[in-house]
Amino acid sequence: MISNFDDSEKPSREERLSLLSFMEERGVFLVKGALDRVAQRLGISKVRLYADLDALRKSRGKTSDSL
């Protein structure tokens, strides 16, 4: 389980992408409300989380349209 990160412990972008990749592979974001909870736990905005997921999907050759 992800603990809350404070400002001094926020994960780097690479760490976030790794965590998001792990969660996406396991279908975490298919659960209603999961995105809000993950953003809150990581201490980032939903907009940042969507941008990171979009970058992750593009790097894998997936677009958000194909999900």
N, CA, C and O atoms as CSV, one atom per row, in Angstrom:
chain,resi,resn,atom,element,x,y,z
A,1,MET,N,N,0.836,-1.184,0.000
A,1,MET,CA,C,0.000,0.000,0.000
A,1,MET,C,C,0.874,1.238,0.000
A,1,MET,O,O,1.944,1.254,0.610
A,2,ILE,N,N,0.426,2.254,-0.673
A,2,ILE,CA,C,1.182,3.494,-0.754
A,2,ILE,C,C,0.878,4.333,0.469
A,2,ILE,O,O,-0.284,4.572,0.795
A,3,SER,N,N,1.922,4.778,1.142
A,3,SER,CA,C,1.713,5.703,2.250
A,3,SER,C,C,1.678,7.115,1.689
A,3,SER,O,O,2.107,7.346,0.559
A,4,ASN,N,N,1.170,8.056,2.468
A,4,ASN,CA,C,1.164,9.440,2.018
A,4,ASN,C,C,2.579,9.966,1.993
A,4,ASN,O,O,3.362,9.707,2.906
A,5,PHE,N,N,2.912,10.709,0.944
A,5,PHE,CA,C,4.219,11.327,0.824
A,5,PHE,C,C,4.090,12.784,1.230
A,5,PHE,O,O,3.148,13.463,0.822
A,6,ASP,N,N,5.041,13.272,2.041
A,6,ASP,CA,C,5.041,14.703,2.307
A,6,ASP,C,C,5.953,15.360,1.283
A,6,ASP,O,O,6.564,14.671,0.466
A,7,ASP,N,N,6.054,16.693,1.318
A,7,ASP,CA,C,6.808,17.413,0.292
A,7,ASP,C,C,8.263,16.967,0.203
A,7,ASP,O,O,8.828,16.942,-0.891
A,8,SER,N,N,8.877,16.617,1.319
A,8,SER,CA,C,10.282,16.223,1.288
A,8,SER,C,C,10.477,14.798,0.780
A,8,SER,O,O,11.592,14.418,0.421
A,9,GLU,N,N,9.399,14.001,0.746
A,9,GLU,CA,C,9.503,12.608,0.338
A,9,GLU,C,C,8.792,12.301,-0.970
A,9,GLU,O,O,8.692,11.136,-1.355
A,10,LYS,N,N,8.301,13.312,-1.654
A,10,LYS,CA,C,7.572,13.045,-2.895
A,10,LYS,C,C,8.462,12.274,-3.853
A,10,LYS,O,O,9.643,12.582,-4.006
A,11,PRO,N,N,7.882,11.265,-4.497
A,11,PRO,CA,C,8.680,10.475,-5.437
A,11,PRO,C,C,9.052,11.298,-6.673
A,11,PRO,O,O,8.315,12.197,-7.078
A,12,SER,N,N,10.193,10.978,-7.258
A,12,SER,CA,C,10.608,11.641,-8.498
A,12,SER,C,C,9.669,11.199,-9.617
A,12,SER,O,O,8.868,10.282,-9.441
A,13,ARG,N,N,9.774,11.851,-10.754
A,13,ARG,CA,C,8.914,11.489,-11.890
A,13,ARG,C,C,9.155,10.035,-12.289
A,13,ARG,O,O,8.206,9.303,-12.571
A,14,GLU,N,N,10.415,9.615,-12.313
A,14,GLU,CA,C,10.737,8.237,-12.680
A,14,GLU,C,C,10.118,7.252,-11.692
A,14,GLU,O,O,9.596,6.211,-12.090
A,15,GLU,N,N,10.179,7.584,-10.407
A,15,GLU,CA,C,9.571,6.720,-9.386
A,15,GLU,C,C,8.062,6.676,-9.544
A,15,GLU,O,O,7.450,5.616,-9.415
A,16,ARG,N,N,7.453,7.845,-9.828
A,16,ARG,CA,C,6.004,7.884,-10.044
A,16,ARG,C,C,5.613,7.031,-11.232
A,16,ARG,O,O,4.656,6.260,-11.158
A,17,LEU,N,N,6.355,7.165,-12.339
A,17,LEU,CA,C,6.026,6.389,-13.537
A,17,LEU,C,C,6.163,4.896,-13.270
A,17,LEU,O,O,5.375,4.100,-13.781
A,18,SER,N,N,7.140,4.517,-12.486
A,18,SER,CA,C,7.311,3.111,-12.133
A,18,SER,C,C,6.132,2.619,-11.294
A,18,SER,O,O,5.599,1.537,-11.540
A,19,LEU,N,N,5.729,3.412,-10.310
A,19,LEU,CA,C,4.572,3.053,-9.476
A,19,LEU,C,C,3.294,2.979,-10.310
A,19,LEU,O,O,2.502,2.046,-10.176
A,20,LEU,N,N,3.110,3.975,-11.170
A,20,LEU,CA,C,1.906,4.007,-11.997
A,20,LEU,C,C,1.871,2.838,-12.973
A,20,LEU,O,O,0.810,2.269,-13.228
A,21,SER,N,N,3.014,2.483,-13.512
A,21,SER,CA,C,3.092,1.339,-14.412
A,21,SER,C,C,2.676,0.065,-13.677
A,21,SER,O,O,1.894,-0.733,-14.195
A,22,PHE,N,N,3.200,-0.116,-12.481
A,22,PHE,CA,C,2.867,-1.270,-11.653
A,22,PHE,C,C,1.359,-1.329,-11.400
A,22,PHE,O,O,0.733,-2.379,-11.542
A,23,MET,N,N,0.787,-0.178,-11.023
A,23,MET,CA,C,-0.643,-0.131,-10.711
A,23,MET,C,C,-1.506,-0.342,-11.953
A,23,MET,O,O,-2.524,-1.033,-11.904
A,24,GLU,N,N,-1.087,0.261,-13.062
A,24,GLU,CA,C,-1.880,0.117,-14.281
A,24,GLU,C,C,-1.878,-1.328,-14.780
A,24,GLU,O,O,-2.907,-1.823,-15.239
A,25,GLU,N,N,-0.737,-2.006,-14.696
A,25,GLU,CA,C,-0.654,-3.400,-15.127
A,25,GLU,C,C,-1.582,-4.296,-14.326
A,25,GLU,O,O,-2.022,-5.336,-14.818
A,26,ARG,N,N,-1.881,-3.904,-13.108
A,26,ARG,CA,C,-2.746,-4.697,-12.240
A,26,ARG,C,C,-4.193,-4.215,-12.225
A,26,ARG,O,O,-5.012,-4.726,-11.462
A,27,GLY,N,N,-4.509,-3.227,-13.071
A,27,GLY,CA,C,-5.885,-2.774,-13.208
A,27,GLY,C,C,-6.394,-1.869,-12.106
A,27,GLY,O,O,-7.604,-1.725,-11.931
A,28,VAL,N,N,-5.498,-1.265,-11.369
A,28,VAL,CA,C,-5.909,-0.403,-10.248
A,28,VAL,C,C,-6.805,0.733,-10.726
A,28,VAL,O,O,-7.774,1.085,-10.052
A,29,PHE,N,N,-6.489,1.307,-11.884
A,29,PHE,CA,C,-7.226,2.482,-12.331
A,29,PHE,C,C,-8.581,2.151,-12.939
A,29,PHE,O,O,-9.303,3.050,-13.368
A,30,LEU,N,N,-8.932,0.876,-12.980
A,30,LEU,CA,C,-10.260,0.474,-13.424
A,30,LEU,C,C,-11.280,0.597,-12.287
A,30,LEU,O,O,-12.487,0.554,-12.524
A,31,VAL,N,N,-10.800,0.747,-11.078
A,31,VAL,CA,C,-11.663,0.859,-9.904
A,31,VAL,C,C,-12.096,2.316,-9.735
A,31,VAL,O,O,-11.274,3.231,-9.772
A,32,LYS,N,N,-13.386,2.507,-9.552
A,32,LYS,CA,C,-13.927,3.857,-9.384
A,32,LYS,C,C,-13.268,4.550,-8.193
A,32,LYS,O,O,-13.187,3.987,-7.101
A,33,GLY,N,N,-12.803,5.771,-8.415
A,33,GLY,CA,C,-12.212,6.576,-7.350
A,33,GLY,C,C,-10.733,6.314,-7.105
A,33,GLY,O,O,-10.110,7.002,-6.297
A,34,ALA,N,N,-10.164,5.331,-7.790
A,34,ALA,CA,C,-8.762,4.976,-7.555
A,34,ALA,C,C,-7.821,6.106,-7.941
A,34,ALA,O,O,-6.845,6.367,-7.239
A,35,LEU,N,N,-8.104,6.774,-9.043
A,35,LEU,CA,C,-7.221,7.839,-9.495
A,35,LEU,C,C,-7.134,8.950,-8.457
A,35,LEU,O,O,-6.049,9.459,-8.178
A,36,ASP,N,N,-8.268,9.324,-7.889
A,36,ASP,CA,C,-8.276,10.360,-6.849
A,36,ASP,C,C,-7.441,9.942,-5.646
A,36,ASP,O,O,-6.666,10.734,-5.110
A,37,ARG,N,N,-7.603,8.704,-5.232
A,37,ARG,CA,C,-6.854,8.216,-4.065
A,37,ARG,C,C,-5.364,8.149,-4.321
A,37,ARG,O,O,-4.562,8.518,-3.464
A,38,VAL,N,N,-4.991,7.676,-5.503
A,38,VAL,CA,C,-3.568,7.576,-5.837
A,38,VAL,C,C,-2.946,8.965,-5.878
A,38,VAL,O,O,-1.866,9.177,-5.326
A,39,ALA,N,N,-3.616,9.911,-6.528
A,39,ALA,CA,C,-3.099,11.281,-6.590
A,39,ALA,C,C,-2.916,11.850,-5.190
A,39,ALA,O,O,-1.897,12.475,-4.893
A,40,GLN,N,N,-3.906,11.632,-4.332
A,40,GLN,CA,C,-3.826,12.133,-2.960
A,40,GLN,C,C,-2.657,11.488,-2.222
A,40,GLN,O,O,-1.894,12.182,-1.548
A,41,ARG,N,N,-2.509,10.179,-2.339
A,41,ARG,CA,C,-1.444,9.471,-1.633
A,41,ARG,C,C,-0.052,9.875,-2.114
A,41,ARG,O,O,0.896,9.933,-1.331
A,42,LEU,N,N,0.054,10.153,-3.414
A,42,LEU,CA,C,1.347,10.556,-3.962
A,42,LEU,C,C,1.637,12.043,-3.739
A,42,LEU,O,O,2.758,12.505,-3.952
A,43,GLY,N,N,0.616,12.781,-3.311
A,43,GLY,CA,C,0.798,14.211,-3.057
A,43,GLY,C,C,0.902,15.022,-4.336
A,43,GLY,O,O,1.596,16.038,-4.384
A,44,ILE,N,N,0.196,14.559,-5.390
A,44,ILE,CA,C,0.188,15.271,-6.660
A,44,ILE,C,C,-1.249,15.552,-7.070
A,44,ILE,O,O,-2.192,14.969,-6.535
A,45,SER,N,N,-1.394,16.454,-8.024
A,45,SER,CA,C,-2.743,16.767,-8.507
A,45,SER,C,C,-3.224,15.673,-9.460
A,45,SER,O,O,-2.435,14.893,-9.994
A,46,LYS,N,N,-4.531,15.642,-9.653
A,46,LYS,CA,C,-5.091,14.695,-10.633
A,46,LYS,C,C,-4.592,15.020,-12.034
A,46,LYS,O,O,-4.381,14.121,-12.849
A,47,VAL,N,N,-4.407,16.295,-12.309
A,47,VAL,CA,C,-3.913,16.711,-13.617
A,47,VAL,C,C,-2.516,16.134,-13.843
A,47,VAL,O,O,-2.228,15.628,-14.927
A,48,ARG,N,N,-1.650,16.204,-12.837
A,48,ARG,CA,C,-0.294,15.647,-12.934
A,48,ARG,C,C,-0.372,14.133,-13.127
A,48,ARG,O,O,0.381,13.566,-13.919
A,49,LEU,N,N,-1.274,13.487,-12.411
A,49,LEU,CA,C,-1.414,12.037,-12.529
A,49,LEU,C,C,-1.879,11.647,-13.927
A,49,LEU,O,O,-1.351,10.703,-14.514
A,50,TYR,N,N,-2.864,12.368,-14.465
A,50,TYR,CA,C,-3.322,12.103,-15.836
A,50,TYR,C,C,-2.181,12.309,-16.834
A,50,TYR,O,O,-2.024,11.524,-17.769
A,51,ALA,N,N,-1.387,13.360,-16.639
A,51,ALA,CA,C,-0.262,13.632,-17.542
A,51,ALA,C,C,0.774,12.511,-17.469
A,51,ALA,O,O,1.305,12.083,-18.493
A,52,ASP,N,N,1.059,12.040,-16.258
A,52,ASP,CA,C,2.009,10.938,-16.100
A,52,ASP,C,C,1.485,9.650,-16.733
A,52,ASP,O,O,2.239,8.933,-17.391
A,53,LEU,N,N,0.209,9.353,-16.540
A,53,LEU,CA,C,-0.380,8.163,-17.159
A,53,LEU,C,C,-0.360,8.268,-18.671
A,53,LEU,O,O,-0.083,7.287,-19.361
A,54,ASP,N,N,-0.652,9.453,-19.191
A,54,ASP,CA,C,-0.626,9.658,-20.627
A,54,ASP,C,C,0.786,9.439,-21.174
A,54,ASP,O,O,0.956,8.784,-22.203
A,55,ALA,N,N,1.793,9.980,-20.496
A,55,ALA,CA,C,3.181,9.798,-20.921
A,55,ALA,C,C,3.571,8.321,-20.863
A,55,ALA,O,O,4.256,7.817,-21.753
A,56,LEU,N,N,3.135,7.644,-19.822
A,56,LEU,CA,C,3.432,6.219,-19.669
A,56,LEU,C,C,2.799,5.412,-20.798
A,56,LEU,O,O,3.441,4.539,-21.381
A,57,ARG,N,N,1.557,5.702,-21.097
A,57,ARG,CA,C,0.850,4.980,-22.158
A,57,ARG,C,C,1.447,5.265,-23.524
A,57,ARG,O,O,1.551,4.363,-24.355
A,58,LYS,N,N,1.838,6.501,-23.764
A,58,LYS,CA,C,2.468,6.841,-25.045
A,58,LYS,C,C,3.806,6.137,-25.191
A,58,LYS,O,O,4.160,5.701,-26.286
A,59,SER,N,N,4.555,6.022,-24.100
A,59,SER,CA,C,5.853,5.349,-24.177
A,59,SER,C,C,5.691,3.855,-24.456
A,59,SER,O,O,6.606,3.212,-24.971
A,60,ARG,N,N,4.542,3.315,-24.118
A,60,ARG,CA,C,4.242,1.903,-24.378
A,60,ARG,C,C,3.547,1.697,-25.708
A,60,ARG,O,O,3.305,0.566,-26.127
A,61,GLY,N,N,3.227,2.808,-26.371
A,61,GLY,CA,C,2.530,2.697,-27.649
A,61,GLY,C,C,1.025,2.619,-27.507
A,61,GLY,O,O,0.320,2.388,-28.489
A,62,LYS,N,N,0.519,2.810,-26.284
A,62,LYS,CA,C,-0.926,2.826,-26.047
A,62,LYS,C,C,-1.378,4.275,-25.938
A,62,LYS,O,O,-0.685,5.110,-25.357
A,63,THR,N,N,-2.522,4.560,-26.489
A,63,THR,CA,C,-3.112,5.865,-26.264
A,63,THR,C,C,-4.279,5.695,-25.316
A,63,THR,O,O,-4.791,4.588,-25.146
A,64,SER,N,N,-4.695,6.766,-24.711
A,64,SER,CA,C,-5.830,6.673,-23.794
A,64,SER,C,C,-7.103,6.305,-24.551
A,64,SER,O,O,-8.053,5.808,-23.946
A,65,ASP,N,N,-7.140,6.543,-25.875
A,65,ASP,CA,C,-8.309,6.183,-26.671
A,65,ASP,C,C,-8.484,4.678,-26.794
A,65,ASP,O,O,-9.598,4.185,-26.975
A,66,SER,N,N,-7.355,3.939,-26.691
A,66,SER,CA,C,-7.441,2.488,-26.890
A,66,SER,C,C,-7.753,1.726,-25.616
A,66,SER,O,O,-7.805,0.496,-25.626
A,67,LEU,N,N,-7.962,2.441,-24.519
A,67,LEU,CA,C,-8.250,1.760,-23.246
A,67,LEU,C,C,-9.683,1.514,-23.058
A,67,LEU,O,O,-10.084,0.952,-22.039
